[in-house]
Amino acid sequence: MSIQEYINAHRERFMEEWASLIRIPSVSCEASHKADMQRCAERWRELLLEAGCQKAQVISASNPSECPEAPSDGNPFVYAEFKCENEKIGKCENEKIGKCENEKIGKCENEKIPTVLVYAHYDVMPVEPLDAWLSDPWEPSVRNGRLYARGADDDKGQAMIQAKAFEYMAKTGQLRCNVKFIFEGEEEIGSPSLEAFLENHKDLLKADIILVSDTSMIGKDTPSITTGLRGLAYWQIEVDGPNRDLHSGHFGGAVKNPVNALCEMIAQVVDKDGRITIPHFYDDVLPIPDEERRMIAQIPFSQEVYNKAIDVDDVFGEQGYSTLERNSCRPSFDVCGIWGGYTGEGSKTVLPSKAFAKVSCRLVANQDHEKISRAFIEYMESLAPKGVRVRVTPMHGGQGYVCPIDIPAYKAAEKGFEEAFGKRPLAARRGGSIPIISAFERILGCKTILMGFGLEQNAIHSPNESMDLEVWEKGIIAVTGFYKALTENQG
């Protein structure tokens, strides 16, 4: 039975299982949904067992008996596994295959069987504002070829793609690798428990490659694989001047204004060519490979449409790079907020005593966010003029990530996309950050393939989140293609 035939035969069940997850309001940032987090984890455990896993468990502080050696202190994790056994791979029935020589086909050595670790998250964002939804966010509604609900895409819909692709491969006896699943319930609040969980379960989670469906494609007709994510460093700057707000007529021109000083300092961080001036900032920045630049150039893009969409008459960035390269493959610096003095209605002539800003850098692979953070703090302190005091406080950060496009797992993902969408996917880095991806590499020592099937119009985190059902089914086909291509020489 082909994967499309399998989907056709089980579509109604697939949809109902997807809906059963969506109906659980697993909002991780609201304490009132703590019980829902446990219910959603338990439901995933049931579904993964039904899909073909030989073992599945919920690991949580409230249920330590499942995994007494290292329970989670936060929302529960779901762990499941499928172990590929020799007798299941090595058997070869002549009536189905034709002439088959066991010595060529039947051999299957465990140490050579790859292990894939599938990561997803079952928590979702709040649904407010409720009045902006056209249908109940906790009850799936199908309209115009889309399923609308909170979590339809992020990440219950995309996690279900992984589960159903695995089910097909396992139930039809085609799976030639070990598969492990780790689903968490804290991704939308920054995954505070994940790194400790990875450290405590290195052996349990040991794998050759990690597979994630929690990203997007360029477009429905332009499939793509996310090959890179930018890192992040974020700070708050405080500039202190006089001991109180001063009358600008009595003191203006005689005392250094903290807001003026802050603006002068920030203005020096990026030069006229769009280069960041922090000393040694670019020491670890790797050039964009020529092949990747060629792929980026193939992405459908209109500078005119881009400018019009955000209502600007021109763009600015590092010289020598296109807009798509700047917002995904090159680092950046931005002021996220700035305040100080009087900002109320009318006028008040004061020289403020304090000024504040929140600023961030998007970093690229190989840049260490902690190293950049220290360099930025030293740079701001060096730029501080006399008459004010500067304090820079790091707030949070994360590493960037790049996946090589020449490794076997990436090539397998390419084949899967091509089988499902009829064309080779483009390699596309994304400008955002998913710090957990770099944590996987640092702690577990393996690369991650980001096979995402979201679209911009899916409106994740917003009212009327949705998933294109045609893309959803093609996603299942693409992931089954990945498994086949990954193990095509595996007996």
N, C-alpha and C positions, 0 to 999 in steps of 0.2 A: 504493500500500500504506500503510495506516495505521500509526502507531507501535505499536499493540498487535499488529497482525498481524506486524509486523517482529520484535517481541520474541518472539512465539510461534514464529516460523519459525527464530529464531536462539538461543533460550533455552539449549539445551545448550552451544553454543559460547561464549556469554556466560559461563556458569557455569564452564566449563573455563578460560577466559582469566583470570577472577577468581581461580580456584584456583591458577593458575600463578604469580600474584603472591604469594598468601598462603604458598605453599610455600617462598618465599625468606625466611629469617629476618632481615629487614633491621632489626636492633636497633641504632639509632644510638649509644646510650650505651655500648656494649661494643665494645672494640677488636677482639675476636676475630671480629666480624662485618663487618669492613672490606670483605672480598671480596664478601660478600653485598650490601652497599650498591651496589657496582658492578654486580653481576648483576641486581639489581632495577631499577636505572636502565636497563640495556640492554634488559631485558624490556619496560619501559614504552616505550622508543624503538620497539621492534618493533611493539607494539600500536597506538601512535598512527599509525605509518605505515600499518598494515593498516586502521585506521579511516578513513583518507582524507586524512591530512596529506600535503602535498607535500614537506615537509622535516621531519626530526627528528634530533636529535643529543644525545649525552651530553657535557656540558661538565665536565671534571674535570682535576685536576692530573696524574692518571695517564694521561690521554689528551689531551694538549694539541693534538695535530694536528687534532682536531675543531674546536677554537676557539682558535687560538694566541694571539689578541690579549689574552685575559683569562681564563685557566683558573681554576677554583675551587680554593681552598686546602683546602677541607673535602671533605665527601662530594659526589659529583657531582650536578649539576643536569641535568634533562631539559628540553630546549627543542624545541618543535614548532610548526609553523604551517600554516595553510590560507589561501591567498590567493584571494579571490573575484575571478574574472576576468569581464570584460564579456561575453565570448562565452558564458559559462555562465549568466549571469543574464539577459542580454538576449534570448536566443532564446525564441521562443514558437511552439509547433507548434499549428496550427489544429485538427488532428484530436483533440488532447487537451484543448484549452481551449475550443474553439468559436471564435466570431468574436473576433479579437484584433487590436487596432490597435497597431502597433509604437510609434507615437509616445507612447502612454500607458503601455504595459506594458514595452516593450523597453528603455527608457532606463535606463542604470546608470552613474553617474558615480563613479569610484573615490574621489574626495575626499569623497563623501557617504556612502560605505559605512562603517558603524560597525565598529570592531575590538573584539572581546571577548578579554580575557586571562584564561584559566582557570588558577587556582592550586590546587595540591594538594601533599601530601607523601606519600612512599612509605616513610618510616621508621616504625617501630612501637616500642612499649614492650616491656620484657622480659616474659617469661611467668610468672615465679615469683610465687607458689608453684605448682609443677607439680602437686602432689598435689591441688590444688583444682579442676583442670580435669576435666571429665567425658569429654573426648575430646582427642586430640592437637591442641595449639594450632596446629601447622604443617600440619595436614591437615584441610581443611574438612569439617564434618559437618553434615548437614541434619537437624534435628529440630523437629517441631511448627511448621513454617512458618518456621523461622529457620536461618540459616547461622552455625555456631559456629566461630570461629578467631580468632587474634590478627590484627588488622587487618581483620576482617570489616566493621567500621564505620569505624574511625579508622586510616587514611583511605583504605585500598585499596578498600573497598566504595563509599564515597562518590565517590572519584575515578573508579571504574569507571562510576558513574552518568553523570558528565560525559562520559567517553569514548564510551559507547554512545549517548547522546543526540546527540553530535556525529556519530558514525558514521551514524546513521539520516539525519540532515539532509544530510550530505555525499553519502552513497551514493545517496540518492533525488533529488539535485539540487535540494533545497529551501533550501539554506543561502544566505542573502542578505547575509552579512557575512563579514569576515575573522575568523579565530579563531587565537589563539596559546595555547600551553600552557607553563607553567613549573612543573615538579614538583621539589621539593627533598627532600633526605634528612637534614635536621637539625632539623625542626620540634620533635621531642620533646626536643631538648636546647637549645632556645631560639633556633634559627635563627642561629647566630653568623656564618655566611658570607653570609646573605641580603642584608643592607643594602649591603654592598660590591658584591655581584653586581648589585643594582638600580642602584647608582650607575654601575657600569662598563658597563651594558647598557641605558641609558635609551632609546636609539634602537631597539634590538632589541625591547624590551618595550613600546614606545609603544602605548597603547590608549585607547579611550573609556570603557570600563567593565571592572572586574575581577569575575570570577565565582568564588565559592568555595563548595564543599560540604564543610564541616568543622565544622558546628555541628548543632544539634538542633532538633526541633519540640516544641511543648508536649505533643502527644500524637498517637497514630496517627489519631484522629478529630478532632483539633484542629490542623490545619496552621498553621504560623506561619513568618514570615521574621524572622530576627534583624536588628534595625535598629540596635542599639547594643551596645557592649562597654565595660566600665569600664577605665580605665587603672590603673596601679599605681605606688606609691612604697613602698620597703621599706628599713628601717634597722636597725642594731644600736645599742643604747644601752649604754654602760658607765659605771657610777658608781663612782668610787674614793674610799675613805675613809681609815682609818688604814693604817699600813704592814704590818699583819698582822691576822689574826683575833684578836679580844680576848675575854677572859673577860667574859660578859655581867653577871656579878655585880659584878665590879670596875669595869667601865666603863659598864654600862648606865645611861642617864639622864644621862651626862656627855659622851658622844661621839655625834655624829650617825651613825646606822646607815645605811649605803648602801642596804640593801634597803628600809628605811622611806622613805628619801628618794626612791628610784626609784618606789615605789608612790604617794607623794604627788604626784610630778610627773605620772605617767601619769594619775592620777585627775582631773587638771585639764584634760585634752585634750578630753573630751566633757562637756557640761553636762547638767543634769537634763532638758532638752528634747531631748536627742539631737543637739545642734548641736556641731560641732567648733570649738574655741576658738582655733585657730591664727590669728594676725592675717592678714587679707586672704585667708583660705582660700577664701571664697565669691565673691571678686571676679569670677571668670571662669565661675562656674557658671550655665548657662543654664536657664531654667524649662522644665518638661516641657510641650510643646504640648498644648492642650486635646484635640485629636483623638486624640493618642497616649494621653492619660489615659483617654479613653473606650474605646479599644481594650484597654488594660490591664484596665479594669474588666470586660471581656467574657471574660477568661481564666478558665476554670473553676478556682475556688480556694475552699478551706474553711479558715478560720483554725483551727478546732478540729482538723481532720485534720492540718494542718501542725504544730501544737503537739504533738499526740500522737505524730507520726512522729519527732520529735526529743526527745520526753520533757521538755517544758518546760511550765510552767503559764501562762506569759504571754510576750509578746515585747516588745522595746524597740527604739526607733529614733526618727529625727527626727520631731517632731510635725508633723501636717498632711499626712502621706503614708501610703499603705497599705503593707502588707508587701511586695507585689510592686513597688511603686514604690521603696521603700527599698533593696531588694536588687538593683536593676538600673539605676535612673535617678538615684539620689542617692549622694553620696560617703559613705564610712564610714571609721572608724578602729578598728583592732583590735590587741590584744596577741597575738602568735602564739606567744610563749614567754617565760618569765621564770624566772630562777634566781639563786642566790647562797647563801652560807653552807652549813650542814650539812643534807643531804637524805637521809642514809643511814638505816639501821635504828636504832631506839632514839632516844635524845636526846643532844644535845651542846649545852651552853649557851655559844654563842659570839655575838659581835657581828661579823658578817662584814666583811671589808675591802673586798670588791667586790660589785657586783650587776650583772646583765645582763638585757637584754630584747631580743627581736626584735619589731618592730612594723611595721604596714603601714597604708597608706591605699589604698582603692579610690577612684579618681578618675573623673570624668565628662568627657564631651567638652568641649573648650575649656579644660580645666585642663591646665597644663603640668607634667609630673611633676618636671622639674628645678627649676622655680620653687617648687613645693610643697616639694620636698626641702630647698631652702635655707631656706625659711620655717620649716619644722619644726625644723631644726637650731638656728636662732636662738632659736626659742621655748623649746626644751628648755634651752638655755644660760641663758636669762633666768629659767627656773623653778628652776634649781639652787639649793638652800639653801646657806648657809655651812657649811663643814665637810666638803664633798665636792667632787670634781671630776667634770665630766661630759664624755664624748666620744661624739658621735653619728657613726656611719659609714654613709653611703649604701651599699646593697648592689646593688639593681637597680631598674629602673622602666620604664614604658612609657606611651604616650599612650592615651587613650580614643578611641572612634570612634562616630559617629552617621551613619547614612545617611538622607537626606531621603526621605520616603515619597511625594513628588510628582514625582520625576524619571522620565523615560520608562523607564529600565532597571528601576526598582523596580516600576512599573506592569506591565511585561512579565513580571516574576517573579510578580506577583500573578495574572496571567492564566494563567500556566503552572501554578501551584498549583491554581487553580480548575478548570482543565481536568482535572487528574489526580485531585484529591481531592473535586471536586464542591462545594466551598465556598471562599469567599474566605479567604485566610490572615490571621491576626492579625499585627499588627506587635508584636514583643516584643523589648525590650532584654534582654541577659543581664548578670549580675553579674560574670562572669569577665573575663579579659583575654586578648587575642591581639595582642600588640604589633606583629606584622608587618602587621596591617591598617592601622594608622595610618602605618606606614613606607611602605606602598604609596601612600597619599594624599600623604604629604610628599615622596616622591622621584619618583613617576611622575605625580602631579598628577591622579589620577582616583579616583572613588568605587568602593567594593566592594559588590556584592550578595551577601549571605550566604544562599544557598539550601541550607540544611542539612536532612538527612533522618534524623538520628539520633534515637533515643528514649532516655529515661532507663534503661529496662530493657536496653538494649544493652550496658551494663557496660563501656564503653571503659576501657582501662588496667587492667582487673581480669581475674581468671580467668573463663573462659566468656563472653568478649566475643562478641557476636552481631549479626546484622542481620536485621530482619524482611523477608522476601523480597517480600511484597506491597508494603510501603513502598518497597523498593528499585526494583521495577518502576514504581511510581507516580512515583518520583523521576526516572526516565528520561523518562517522559511529561511531567512538569512542566518539565524542562529543554528538551525539544524545543518545548514551548509557549512558553517564554521566548524562544527564537530566533525563532519565528514572529511573536510579538507585537512583538518589538524591531524587526523589519524589515518589518512588515506594509504599510508605505507605501513600501517600497523596490523599486519596479518589479515 
